[in-house]
Amino acid sequence: MDFFFNPKGIAVIGATSNPSKGGYAILKNLMRGFNGGIYPVNPRYDRIEGMICYPSVHEVPDPIDLAIIFVPAPTVPALILECAERGIKGVIVESGGFAETGADGIELQEMLKQVACESGIRVWGPNCMGLVDAVRKYVFSFVSQVIWNERFIAGGVSLIVQSGMLSGVFLIDAMTHGTMDVSKVCSIGNKADVDECDILEYLVVDPDTKVVGLYLESIRNGRRFTDICRRSVKPIVLLKGGKSEKGAKAAMSHTASLAGNAAVVSGAMAQVGVLEAEDFKQMLDIARSLAMFPDLPAESRGRIAILTYSGGAGIVSSDFIAKTGLELAELSQETRDSMKTVFPDWMPVSNPVDLWPAVERNGAKRAYGQAIRAVCADSGVDAVFIHVFVGGFALNPDIADLAAVAKAAGKPVFCFLLGRREEALEFHTQAQSLGIAVFRELYRAVECINAVFMYKKIVERRKPDISHQPSLSLPQEWRKVIETKSGSLDEHLSKQILEACDIPAVEEQIVSSTEEARKTALNFGFPLVMKGLVPGEIHKTERNLVHLGIMSADAAEMNFELLKHTLPESGKILMQKQIQGPELIAGLIQDPQFGPCVMCGFGGILTEVIADVVFAAAPLSVSEALDMIGRLKAQKVLDGFRGSPPLDREALARILVRIGELGHACPQIREIDINPMIVHHGQPCAVDATIIL
């Protein structure tokens, strides 16, 4: 992939002297920053901007290893083939008019894929804005030339954006608002060939990239993507578009993407330590915060000292900190005594520290300076959150002094900034350059503080469990069932297969007569459940095929007769012990992007109402399964609610591991649905289950 990022020479196919055309913008951007060979290609010109213009790419001299194409879509496949014949390694197709436009465009895009596959040339795009490298000042794009009017202050965040215009406006917005922390912006468009995995694999070893942020509408190869993320020593932040039903439809019309199951994507990302964002600015803010503070001391756990000029802002900050799971630092007596030297006698010092009385008494520079020295010397403080107003009220601190103190102490500083526009932009730019993360929204600042401390935990969680090796040994009789049958297996057969995988199931038996029903009832004890099993029927409750609370042998006989008259000739009657406890759901789906994925959540009839479920790609380790369980929202129920015993989490984790191993070992299994799995005396037990082949 290096020829895309560091080419020796570039052909611009579709170059023009018309300033209103994209081919002109591409050429001018290259002339402003690229230091290799630039070769305009257009048979209608002899020269453009003083450079020789070649009639075809075959005439272009060496060295050349990259072409940028901006011509009408129908002519693109033939031009890519010419580039391959010329020996060019890669092309960036910035033209639109492909799969995002409908059937004809899809056919054209398939032609691009075929040329790439058959010739070996790599195709980036189409329908993209290419690449901008702020470190080298390479602009391989028709992005507006106004970016050259701004300062190219390079940072450590590289972006992969599945949107053309969005990548350009991201860059210009960052450059003009003092938040420029960008190394590379890669607009990948429709992903006919080169996709997010190819570029992510390059960026995680790129020395100029500290953090990778992605906006994606689809993940083409989920397994490869998660493998790269798991191996990465750099933080990765993802904003996934198309999560909602309407959003997914929008993704189809935008870049012909299949958005996939949002819950599956979120589960797979959490499993490998990828942080998810909810909007574009949040993604960039989290990414730049992680780039600014890549290494925290081992003992850091998120204890925050707040230095504010407003009691109200301090209170709201405290609320946000509690909401995200961070802690307000407990200031030591020595710290409070040190700060008392700038406060009036009547003012007690506590966290949040309201500096306004100290500012009135000593001025902003001394008040902020003394406060930050005190909290940075406190071993119980892991980070400092300062509130600053510039352009009035004499509140402007000596930011260079604050940054130097924090850097010497090894403590990250985050800043919530308000003020007059010009002064705020100047302060923002200066503070960022000094290593202070600046935000214009209070909650966003706290979100980013949380992300920095959360990532430290993620790194530990992402370490592979080398003690776990898949060990499923499914008996041949059950393998034969899975390999020879199709559709939905009935509940009893499904649970027999699950039990063969060491997944505990409720005690049960098929009965074929009233006498056998009576005998089984007396053997099992009461209460009992009786069910009618119909081949291919999954939802028994809706057909009145589940009879609960059977308390005697006579009642068992009566319910047998009732079910027998309800069932078709092919039906069976199943008797079970009735157990009680919190109801969970566990299962497996075969996801088109991530393969077999294990699911766990709260089950029973409220599964779809509560929708508290999590996913992870299989096979998974016990530690990954425990992490899955820990991501469920209703943790109080699992920990024992109103006197019920707590869930044996290790037992449930082992079940999830086995489900994953079964799905991974038997790709014929399309779905596994264990619902409910009842937690009886703390132990999870499959009460109803279906395997769908």
Summary of the structure (lengths in Angstrom):
residues: 693
radius of gyration: 31.1
end to end distance: 40.3
largest distance: 100.3
contacts: 2479
relative contact order: 0.07
helix: 42%
strand: 21%
